[in-house]
């Protein structure tokens, strides 16, 4: 390897051949001798970056009740969660390749604000390649991990599928019972049913019987797609409708049954004392609905439109993916029960005398009042939205398993009742006496939109970037919809520079040590538009007064940089230079040594501990067109650039994998440089003059100590184990006697 030997002799010829200008102040003189660095060869395809970019594919389940959700991704290090990403995910677009995962990170936490609450997935890096966020994942409830009690979206079983049949298997219906018959044209034939009979109305057929007597429920009717059945009055038969069913003032007795997969139109009133199931179809009733104490209606993924009032003495279950619209009042009698798991709109008043529940990220809007005369508590939970003009209740209204929103006007509770649990009450009438444990009164809770619910506090897109408030991390900035923290929020990575390019020099990689932490503002398309940065420059072992360059893609030449915190470094030292050929802008941090000393030729924090603190330089760059990178400008002279290796992340930004238009290209192939093709700034053995993306704020080699001496396992990383965390403080990775680190 090459080692540095201090001498009183000045080797001008060597240094002139490897640099354009040597500092005029007297500094320590260095002699270089060959060693086994020349025997170490970087294998083809190994770019020496210790940080691997995980191929990421995070998708929102097609069955998720939310269409758009907040997502946060953390790396878990020493039982501490460090934020990597904060943004949104929708069903139309997956999150891809956003997280840089160091080799030593073994676990990640993915958290999503789904419709029914915040869920957490603990995954390994490789599991990010095909992660699907579903509503029944592991959830952190009240600070404890556990299984969500929320069911996954219902799936139609085989028994719920629409029936099929072959009409050619049956003879034509002529009015007789006791058998299976078909109707394939228009028929008004009546029937008296005393024995088991099945009638299949085939596509193109219709049946409006002149009379129908089925007092013992012996008749079953199948209505095919493209077929029509028309009945009125009291019905005792079983009906499977896959076509069109027309009814007038219909009463289904407890002997009957009605199953609908298509369209049912009922003129007048509709009452029943049996099971009615709407499997994804549409039931339209112009009049009122009366469900007797023996009646049970399940809306299974369909739509029910009621033009009059609704009275429930039995059970009404508006299930997942279902919609019920009621134009009149809605009353649940003392023996009744109503459950809304999806979308219910009531244009009148809602009166409950027994049991009602609003769950499963449901959406309920009542134009009039909600009156709860029952002494049983009302459940509004799991991220539901409940709106009404006013509330009068004899019992508690309770939330759980994710915050729900209640938006209302006047509120009256009788007795000692009130709100309890995870509910955010949006009302000017709420008082402290009404608010129990966990209850909020902020009117700001975010609830994700979904197939049932438009969500809450998310219909606004103030910055018009296509991402609604609540999931947009900054709804006042059209350029930012998500934040990405490549190093982890508050964490630093390190880049090490050797400044004697195009000569290898001593390869101690301490001529400029750069610690950095970025917060990337990402737009709705996934491109970087803004960055905030925190920089530290803890060591400058070179005699040159090097400049650090932050380069951004800037097609319109309007990128700007401002410093937020730089007590010992002035923004006037940052020079802006636009590269019109590559459509990039260079922000050049000159005179960096001035934060420590006025001696521009000084060796800082490598030979000895000269300075006891390391200042932080913080700033922001606006108007970036997609990406950015960094490099060193040797001795602060335009054109003498030293860049990291080719970065596949910038494959779509070729300007960032090349020097700027100002670079002095005659350095290529001079001294130790053997640049070729896309592999620029490398020597014959494939070594660069920059090691970057070191995933921590790590110590640097002392003056004259090569990287191989300071980090003994670096050679193993180069030759045989590209995933080795050679930089970390474990496994004998560090030779601490050869390293400098300020406390």
C-alpha positions in Angstrom: 0.0 0.0 0.0 1.0 3.6 -0.2 2.1 5.2 3.0 2.8 8.8 4.0 6.3 9.6 5.4 6.9 13.2 6.6 10.1 14.8 5.4 11.8 18.2 5.4 12.4 17.7 1.7 9.9 19.3 -0.7 9.1 16.9 -3.6 8.0 19.6 -6.0 8.2 17.6 -9.2 5.9 14.9 -7.9 3.3 17.2 -6.5 3.3 19.4 -9.6 2.7 16.4 -11.8 -0.4 15.5 -9.7 -1.9 18.9 -9.0 -2.4 22.2 -10.7 -1.3 24.4 -7.9 0.2 23.8 -4.5 -0.6 26.1 -1.5 2.0 28.8 -1.1 2.1 28.5 2.7 4.6 26.1 4.1 3.1 22.8 5.1 4.3 19.3 6.0 6.0 17.6 3.1 4.8 14.1 2.1 6.8 11.3 0.5 4.9 8.4 -1.2 6.1 4.9 -1.5 4.4 1.9 -3.2 2.7 -0.8 -1.1 0.1 -3.4 -1.5 -2.7 -1.0 -2.5 -1.6 -1.8 -6.0 -2.3 -5.5 -5.6 -6.0 -4.9 -4.6 -8.3 -4.9 -7.6 -12.0 -3.8 -7.5 -14.1 -6.5 -9.2 -16.2 -5.5 -12.2 -19.6 -4.1 -11.1 -18.5 -3.4 -7.5 -18.9 0.4 -7.0 -17.6 0.3 -3.4 -20.8 1.9 -2.0 -21.7 0.1 1.2 -25.3 1.2 1.0 -27.5 -1.1 -1.1 -30.6 0.4 -2.7 -33.3 -2.2 -2.0 -35.7 -2.8 -4.9 -38.9 -1.6 -3.2 -42.5 -2.4 -4.1 -45.0 -1.4 -1.5 -48.6 -1.6 -2.6 -52.0 -0.9 -1.1 -54.2 -4.0 -1.1 -57.0 -4.0 -3.6 -59.3 -4.9 -0.7 -58.2 -2.0 1.5 -61.1 0.1 2.6 -59.0 3.2 2.0 -58.0 4.3 -1.5 -55.3 6.7 -0.3 -53.3 6.4 2.9 -50.4 8.0 4.8 -47.3 5.8 5.0 -44.2 6.1 7.2 -41.2 3.9 6.8 -38.5 3.5 9.6 -35.3 1.7 9.9 -34.9 0.0 13.2 -31.5 0.4 14.7 -30.7 -0.6 18.3 -34.5 -0.7 19.0 -34.8 2.9 17.8 -37.0 3.8 14.9 -35.4 6.3 12.4 -37.7 7.8 9.8 -36.8 7.1 6.2 -40.0 8.2 4.4 -43.2 10.1 5.1 -45.7 10.3 2.3 -48.7 8.7 0.7 -49.7 5.5 -1.1 -52.8 4.9 -3.3 -54.2 1.9 -5.1 -53.1 3.3 -8.4 -49.4 3.8 -7.6 -46.9 1.7 -5.6 -44.0 3.1 -3.7 -40.9 2.0 -5.6 -37.1 2.4 -4.8 -37.4 5.1 -2.2 -35.5 3.6 0.7 -31.7 3.3 1.0 -31.0 0.5 3.3 -27.5 0.0 4.8 -26.3 -3.6 5.0 -26.3 -3.6 8.7 -30.0 -2.7 9.0 -32.0 -5.9 9.5 -35.5 -4.7 10.3 -37.8 -2.0 9.1 -41.2 -0.7 10.3 -43.8 0.3 7.8 -46.8 2.1 9.2 -49.9 3.1 7.3 -52.9 5.1 8.4 -55.5 2.8 6.9 -59.2 3.5 7.1 -59.6 1.4 10.3 -56.5 2.8 12.0 -52.7 2.8 11.9 -51.2 -0.6 11.1 -47.6 -1.6 11.4 -45.6 -4.2 9.5 -42.2 -5.3 10.8 -40.3 -6.5 7.8 -36.8 -7.4 6.6 -35.2 -5.3 3.7 -35.9 -8.1 1.2 -39.6 -8.1 2.1 -39.9 -4.6 0.9 -39.7 -6.0 -2.6 -43.3 -7.2 -2.5 -45.1 -5.7 0.5 -48.8 -5.4 0.3 -50.5 -3.3 3.0 -53.8 -4.9 4.1 -56.3 -3.9 6.8 -55.6 -7.0 9.0 -51.9 -6.4 9.6 -50.2 -6.0 13.0 -51.3 -2.9 14.7 -50.0 -0.9 17.6 -53.1 -0.3 19.8 -52.6 1.8 22.9 -48.9 1.3 22.7 -49.0 -2.5 22.5 -48.6 -4.6 19.5 -51.4 -7.0 18.7 -53.7 -8.3 16.0 -56.2 -5.9 14.6 -59.8 -6.9 15.5 -60.9 -5.5 12.2 -61.9 -8.1 9.6 -60.5 -8.0 6.1 -62.9 -7.0 3.4 -65.6 -9.6 2.9 -65.1 -12.0 0.0 -68.1 -13.6 -1.8 -68.3 -17.3 -1.1 -69.4 -19.8 -3.7 -72.9 -19.9 -2.1 -73.2 -16.1 -2.6 -72.5 -16.4 -6.3 -75.3 -15.7 -8.8 -76.9 -19.0 -9.8 -76.6 -20.3 -13.4 -78.6 -22.8 -15.3 -79.3 -24.2 -18.8 -82.8 -23.5 -20.0 -82.7 -26.4 -22.6 -82.8 -28.7 -19.6 -86.4 -27.9 -18.9 -89.8 -28.0 -20.6 -91.9 -25.0 -21.3 -94.1 -23.7 -18.5 -97.8 -24.2 -19.2 -99.3 -23.4 -15.8 -98.7 -26.7 -14.1 -96.9 -27.2 -10.8 -94.8 -30.2 -9.6 -91.7 -29.9 -11.7 -89.1 -27.6 -13.3 -90.1 -25.4 -16.1 -88.8 -22.6 -18.3 -90.2 -19.4 -19.6 -88.3 -18.1 -22.7 -90.9 -15.6 -24.1 -93.5 -13.3 -22.7 -96.0 -15.0 -20.4 -98.9 -14.0 -18.1 -99.8 -17.6 -17.2 -101.0 -18.0 -13.6 -100.3 -20.9 -11.3 -101.6 -22.6 -8.2 -98.7 -24.3 -6.4 -99.3 -27.3 -4.2 -96.1 -29.2 -4.9 -92.4 -28.4 -5.2 -92.0 -26.3 -8.4 -89.2 -24.4 -10.0 -89.6 -21.9 -12.8 -86.6 -20.6 -14.8 -87.2 -17.3 -16.7 -84.6 -17.4 -19.4 -82.9 -14.5 -21.1 -85.4 -12.7 -23.3 -88.3 -14.1 -21.3 -90.7 -12.3 -19.0 -93.4 -13.5 -16.6 -96.2 -11.4 -15.1 -98.6 -14.1 -13.8 -102.3 -13.4 -13.9 -102.5 -15.1 -10.5 -100.0 -16.8 -8.2 -101.0 -18.9 -5.2 -98.1 -20.4 -3.3 -99.3 -20.7 0.3 -96.7 -23.2 1.4 -93.6 -21.8 -0.2 -93.3 -24.6 -2.7 -92.4 -22.3 -5.6 -88.8 -21.2 -6.5 -88.3 -18.7 -9.3 -85.0 -18.0 -11.1 -84.7 -14.8 -13.2 -81.9 -14.8 -15.7 -79.9 -11.9 -16.9 -82.0 -10.3 -19.6 -85.2 -11.7 -18.1 -88.0 -10.0 -16.2 -90.3 -11.0 -13.4 -93.3 -8.8 -12.3 -95.2 -9.5 -9.1 -97.4 -7.6 -6.6 -99.1 -8.1 -3.3 -98.1 -10.8 -0.8 -95.4 -13.2 -1.9 -94.7 -16.6 -0.3 -92.2 -17.9 -2.9 -88.4 -17.9 -3.1 -86.9 -15.7 -5.7 -83.3 -15.6 -7.2 -83.0 -12.5 -9.4 -80.1 -12.1 -11.8 -82.2 -10.0 -14.2 -85.0 -7.5 -13.5 -87.6 -7.9 -10.8 -90.6 -5.5 -10.8 -92.8 -5.3 -7.7 -95.8 -3.2 -6.7 -96.8 -2.7 -3.0 -94.9 -5.8 -2.2 -95.1 -7.9 1.0 -92.7 -10.8 1.5 -94.1 -13.2 4.0 -91.9 -15.2 6.5 -92.3 -18.2 4.2 -90.6 -16.4 1.3 -87.1 -15.4 0.5 -85.6 -12.8 -1.9 -82.0 -12.8 -3.3 -80.9 -10.1 -5.7 -77.8 -9.9 -7.9 -79.1 -7.4 -10.5 -82.0 -4.9 -10.5 -85.2 -4.8 -8.4 -87.7 -2.0 -8.9 -90.5 -1.8 -6.3 -93.3 0.8 -6.8 -95.0 1.7 -3.7 -94.2 0.2 -0.3 -92.1 -2.8 0.5 -92.5 -4.8 3.7 -91.1 -8.2 4.6 -90.9 -10.8 7.4 -88.1 -12.9 5.9 -84.6 -12.8 4.6 -83.8 -10.3 1.8 -80.2 -10.2 0.5 -78.8 -7.8 -2.1 -75.6 -9.4 -3.5 -74.1 -6.4 -5.3 -77.3 -5.5 -7.1 -79.6 -2.5 -6.9 -82.9 -2.4 -5.1 -85.0 0.7 -5.8 -88.2 1.3 -3.7 -90.3 4.3 -4.4 -92.3 4.1 -1.2 -91.5 3.2 2.4 -89.9 0.1 3.8 -91.1 -1.9 6.9 -88.9 -4.7 8.2 -90.9 -6.8 10.7 -89.4 -8.4 13.8 -88.8 -11.6 11.8 -87.4 -9.7 8.8 -83.7 -9.5 8.0 -82.1 -7.5 5.2 -78.4 -7.8 4.2 -77.0 -5.4 1.7 -73.9 -7.3 0.6 -72.0 -5.0 -1.7 -75.0 -3.4 -3.5 -77.2 -0.3 -3.4 -80.6 0.1 -1.8 -82.5 3.3 -2.6 -85.6 4.0 -0.5 -87.9 6.8 -1.5 -90.0 7.0 1.7 -89.5 6.2 5.4 -87.8 3.1 6.8 -88.9 1.3 9.9 -86.8 -1.5 11.3 -88.3 -4.0 13.8 -85.9 -6.8 12.6 -82.4 -6.4 11.4 -80.9 -4.2 8.7 -77.2 -4.8 7.9 -75.6 -2.5 5.4 -72.3 -4.4 4.9 -68.9 -3.6 3.5 -68.9 -2.0 0.0 -72.7 -1.3 0.2 -74.7 1.9 0.0 -78.2 2.7 1.4 -80.0 5.9 0.6 -83.2 6.8 2.4 -85.2 9.8 1.4 -87.4 9.9 4.5 -87.0 9.2 8.2 -85.2 6.1 9.6 -86.6 4.4 12.7 -85.2 1.4 14.6 -87.9 0.0 16.8 -87.5 -1.6 20.3 -86.8 -5.0 18.7 -84.7 -3.7 15.8 -81.1 -3.5 14.9 -79.2 -1.5 12.3 -75.5 -1.9 11.4 -73.7 0.4 8.9 -70.3 -0.9 7.7 -70.2 1.2 4.6 -72.3 4.2 3.3 -75.7 5.3 4.5 -77.4 8.6 3.6 -80.6 9.5 5.3 -82.5 12.7 4.3 -84.8 12.7 7.3 -84.4 12.0 11.0 -82.8 8.9 12.6 -84.6 7.5 15.7 -83.1 4.6 17.5 -85.0 2.7 20.1 -82.8 -0.4 20.4 -79.4 -1.0 18.8 -77.3 0.7 16.2 -73.7 0.5 15.2 -71.6 2.5 12.8 -68.3 0.7 12.2 -65.6 -0.4 9.8 -64.7 3.0 8.4 -68.3 3.6 7.5 -69.8 6.9 6.4 -73.2 8.0 7.7 -74.9 11.3 6.8 -78.3 12.2 8.4 -79.8 15.5 7.2 -82.0 15.7 10.3 -81.4 14.8 13.9 -80.1 11.6 15.5 -82.1 10.6 18.5 -81.1 7.6 20.6 -83.9 6.6 23.0 -82.2 3.3 23.9 -80.2 2.9 27.1 -77.6 0.8 25.1 -74.5 2.6 24.0 -74.0 3.6 20.3 -70.8 2.5 18.6 -69.2 4.8 16.2 -65.8 3.3 15.7 -62.9 2.1 13.5 -62.4 5.3 11.5 -66.1 6.0 10.8 -67.6 9.3 9.9 -70.9 10.3 11.3 -72.7 13.5 10.4 -76.1 14.8 11.5 -77.9 18.1 12.4 -78.1 17.4 16.1 -77.8 14.6 18.7 -80.0 13.6 21.6 -79.0 10.4 23.4 -79.9 8.5 26.5 -76.7 6.5 26.4 -73.0 6.8 25.7 -71.7 7.2 22.2 -68.4 5.3 22.1 -65.5 5.0 19.7 -62.6 2.5 19.5 -60.0 1.0 17.3 -59.0 4.2 15.4 -60.5 7.6 15.8 -63.9 8.4 14.2 -65.4 11.7 13.4 -68.8 13.0 14.6 -69.8 16.3 13.0 -73.0 17.7 14.4 -74.8 20.8 15.8 -76.7 20.8 19.1 -75.8 18.0 21.5 -77.9 16.8 24.4 -77.1 13.8 26.7 -79.6 12.6 29.3 -78.2 11.4 32.6 -74.5 10.8 32.9 -74.0 9.9 29.3 -71.5 11.4 26.9 -68.8 10.6 24.4 -66.2 8.1 25.2 -63.2 6.5 23.5 -61.5 7.3 20.2 -63.9 10.0 18.9 -63.2 13.5 17.6 -66.3 15.6 18.0 -66.7 18.4 15.6 -69.3 20.7 17.1 -69.6 24.1 18.6 -72.0 22.6 21.2 -69.7 20.1 22.8 -68.9 20.8 26.5 -66.3 19.4 28.8 -68.9 17.4 30.7 -69.6 15.4 27.5 -66.0 14.5 26.9 -64.7 11.2 28.3 -61.5 9.3 28.2 -59.5 9.7 24.8 -62.2 11.9 23.3 -61.0 14.8 21.2 -62.8 18.0 20.1 -60.4 19.2 17.4 -62.4 18.6 14.2 -59.0 17.8 12.6 -58.6 14.0 12.7 -57.6 12.6 9.4 -59.6 9.6 8.0 -58.5 8.1 4.7 -60.9 8.1 1.8 -62.2 4.8 0.6 -64.9 3.1 -1.4 -67.5 3.8 1.3 -66.2 7.1 2.6 -64.8 10.2 1.1 -62.7 10.6 4.2 -62.4 13.5 6.5 -60.2 16.6 6.3 -58.9 15.4 3.0 -61.2 16.8 0.3 -59.0 19.9 0.3 -56.0 20.1 -2.0 -54.9 23.7 -1.3 -51.7 23.5 -3.3 -53.3 21.8 -6.3 -50.6 19.2 -6.6 -53.1 16.3 -6.9 -52.5 15.0 -3.4 -55.2 15.8 -0.9 -54.6 17.4 2.6 -54.1 14.8 5.3 -51.8 12.6 3.2 -49.9 15.5 1.5 -47.1 16.3 4.0 -47.2 19.9 3.0 -50.5 21.0 1.4 -49.2 24.6 1.1 -46.4 23.6 -1.3 -47.3 22.2 -4.7 -43.8 20.9 -5.1 -43.9 18.5 -2.1 -46.3 15.6 -1.5 -43.8 13.3 0.4 -40.6 13.5 2.4 -37.7 11.2 1.9 -34.9 10.9 4.4 -32.1 8.9 2.6 -29.9 8.8 5.6 -32.7 8.6 8.2 -34.1 11.6 9.9 -31.4 13.2 12.1 -28.8 10.6 11.0 -25.6 11.4 9.1 -23.8 9.5 6.3 -20.2 10.2 5.4 -18.2 10.8 2.2 -14.4 10.6 2.2 -12.3 12.4 -0.4 -8.7 12.0 -1.5 -7.7 15.3 -3.1 -4.5 14.4 -5.0 -6.4 13.4 -8.1 -5.3 12.3 -10.7 -2.6 10.7 -8.6 -3.6 8.2 -5.8 -1.3 9.8 -3.2 -1.5 8.2 0.2 -5.1 7.1 -0.1 -5.9 8.1 3.5 -9.2 9.6 2.3 -9.2 12.3 4.9 -8.6 15.4 2.7 -12.2 16.3 3.0 -14.5 14.4 5.3 -18.1 15.3 4.7 -21.0 14.3 7.1 -24.4 14.9 5.6 -28.1 14.4 6.3 -30.8 15.2 3.7 -34.5 15.7 3.8 -35.8 15.4 0.2 -39.1 17.0 -0.7 -40.7 14.8 -3.4 -43.6 15.8 -5.6 -46.6 13.7 -6.5 -44.7 12.1 -9.4 -41.8 11.0 -7.2 -39.2 13.5 -8.3 -37.0 15.5 -5.9 -38.0 19.2 -6.0 -36.5 20.5 -2.8 -33.9 19.5 -0.3 -33.0 20.5 3.2 -29.5 19.6 4.3 -27.3 19.5 7.4 -23.5 19.4 6.7 -20.5 18.8 8.9 -16.9 18.9 7.7 -15.0 17.4 10.6 -11.7 16.8 8.9 -9.6 18.5 6.1 -6.3 16.6 5.9 -5.2 18.0 2.6 -3.0 21.1 2.2 -5.3 22.3 -0.5 -8.1 24.7 0.4 -10.7 22.5 -1.3 -14.3 23.5 -2.1 -17.3 21.2 -1.7 -19.9 21.3 -4.5 -23.6 20.5 -4.2 -25.0 20.0 -7.7 -28.7 20.0 -8.6 -30.6 19.3 -11.8 -31.9 22.8 -12.8 -33.4 23.0 -16.2 -34.7 26.5 -15.8 -31.7 27.9 -14.0 -33.8 29.0 -11.1 -32.6 26.8 -8.2 -31.8 28.8 -5.1 -29.9 28.0 -1.9 -30.3 29.6 1.5 -28.5 28.9 4.8 -30.6 28.4 7.9 -27.8 27.7 10.4 -24.2 28.7 9.8 -22.8 30.5 12.7 -19.2 30.2 11.4 -19.9 30.1 7.7 -21.5 32.8 5.6 -23.8 32.3 2.7 -21.6 34.8 0.8 -19.0 32.0 0.7 -21.4 29.9 -1.4 -20.9 30.6 -5.1 -23.6 29.7 -7.6 -22.5 28.5 -11.1 -24.9 27.3 -13.8 -23.8 24.6 -16.2 -26.0 25.4 -19.2 -24.6 22.5 -21.2 -25.8 19.9 -18.6 -28.7 22.0 -17.2 -27.4 21.8 -13.7 -26.5 24.4 -11.1 -23.4 24.1 -8.9 -23.5 25.5 -5.4 -19.8 25.8 -4.4 -19.0 25.9 -0.7 -15.7 27.8 -0.8 -13.3 28.6 2.1 -14.6 25.7 4.2 -11.4 25.7 6.3 -12.5 29.2 7.5 -14.8 27.6 10.0 -11.7 26.3 11.8 -8.7 28.5 10.8 -7.4 31.4 8.7 -4.5 29.2 7.6 -5.7 27.9 4.2 -2.9 25.3 4.1 -3.6 23.9 7.5 -4.2 20.2 8.1 -7.4 20.0 10.1 -8.3 17.2 12.6 -6.2 14.5 11.0 -2.6 14.8 12.4 -3.8 15.9 15.9 -6.9 17.2 17.6 -6.8 20.8 16.5 -10.5 21.7 17.1 -12.9 20.3 19.7 -16.2 21.0 18.1 -17.7 20.6 14.6 -20.2 23.2 13.5 -23.3 22.3 11.5 -24.1 24.1 8.3 -27.8 23.8 7.5 -29.7 25.0 4.4 -32.3 24.5 1.8 -32.3 24.3 -2.0 -35.5 25.0 -3.9 -36.5 24.4 -7.6 -34.7 21.1 -8.2 -35.7 19.2 -11.3 -35.5 15.7 -10.0 -32.1 14.9 -8.5 -28.8 16.1 -7.0 -25.3 15.0 -6.2 -22.0 16.2 -4.6 -18.3 16.4 -5.6 -15.1 18.1 -4.6 -13.4 21.0 -6.4 -9.7 20.6 -5.8 -8.2 23.6 -4.1 -11.3 25.6 -5.0 -10.3 25.9 -8.6 -12.9 25.7 -11.4 -12.4 22.7 -13.6 -10.5 20.5 -11.2 -13.3 18.2 -10.1 -13.2 15.0 -8.2 -16.3 12.9 -8.4 -17.7 9.7 -6.9 -18.2 6.6 -9.0 -21.1 6.1 -11.5 -24.4 6.0 -9.6 -27.1 3.8 -11.0 -29.7 5.9 -9.1 -28.9 8.7 -11.5 -29.3 6.6 -14.7 -32.1 8.9 -15.7 -30.0 12.0 -15.0 -26.8 11.5 -17.1 -25.5 14.9 -16.2 -25.0 13.7 -12.6 -22.8 10.8 -13.7 -20.4 13.1 -15.5 -18.3 16.1 -14.5 -19.6 19.6 -15.3 -18.9 21.5 -18.5 -16.1 23.3 -16.6 -14.1 20.2 -15.8 -10.5 20.0 -17.1 -10.7 16.7 -19.1 -6.9 16.5 -19.5 -6.7 15.0 -16.0 -8.3 11.9 -17.5 -5.6 9.2 -18.2 -3.0 11.3 -16.5 -0.9 10.0 -13.5 -3.0 7.2 -11.9 -6.3 8.0 -13.6 -7.6 5.3 -16.0 -11.1 6.7 -16.7 -13.0 4.9 -19.5 -16.7 4.9 -20.6 -19.0 5.5 -17.7 -16.3 4.5 -15.2 -14.8 7.9 -14.6 -12.4 9.0 -11.8 -10.9 5.5 -11.2 -7.4 4.1 -11.3 -6.2 1.0 -13.1 -7.4 -1.2 -10.2 -10.9 0.4 -10.2 -10.3 2.5 -7.1 -12.0 5.9 -6.9 -10.8 9.1 -5.2 -14.1 9.2 -3.3 -15.8 6.7 -1.0 -19.4 7.8 -0.4 -22.7 6.7 1.1 -21.0 5.4 4.2 -24.0 5.0 6.4 -22.9 6.7 9.6 -20.9 9.6 11.0 -17.7 7.6 11.2 -14.1 8.2 12.2 -11.5 8.9 9.4 -7.9 7.7 9.0 -5.2 9.6 10.6 -2.7 11.5 8.5 -0.7 9.2 6.4 -2.8 6.1 7.2 -4.4 4.4 4.2 -8.0 3.2 4.3 -6.7 -0.4 4.4 -4.8 0.2 7.6 -7.6 2.1 9.3 -10.3 -0.4 8.3 -8.8 -3.9 8.0 -11.9 -5.5 6.6 -12.1 -3.0 3.7 -10.0 -5.4 1.6 -12.5 -8.2 2.3 -15.4 -6.0 1.3 -13.6 -5.1 -2.0 -12.4 -8.6 -3.0 -15.0 -11.1 -1.7 -17.9 -9.7 0.3 -19.6 -6.7 -1.1 -22.3 -6.8 1.6 -19.8 -6.6 4.5 -20.3 -3.7 6.8 -16.6 -3.0 7.0 -17.1 0.5 8.3 -19.2 -0.3 11.4 -17.8 -0.5 14.9 -18.0 -4.3 15.3 -16.3 -7.5 14.2 -12.8 -6.0 14.3 -13.7 -3.6 11.5 -11.8 -0.7 12.9 -8.2 -0.2 13.9 -8.9 2.6 16.4 -5.2 3.4 16.8 -5.2 4.5 13.1 -8.4 6.5 13.3 -9.4 10.0 14.3 -12.7 10.8 15.8 -13.6 14.0 17.7 -16.0 13.7 20.6 
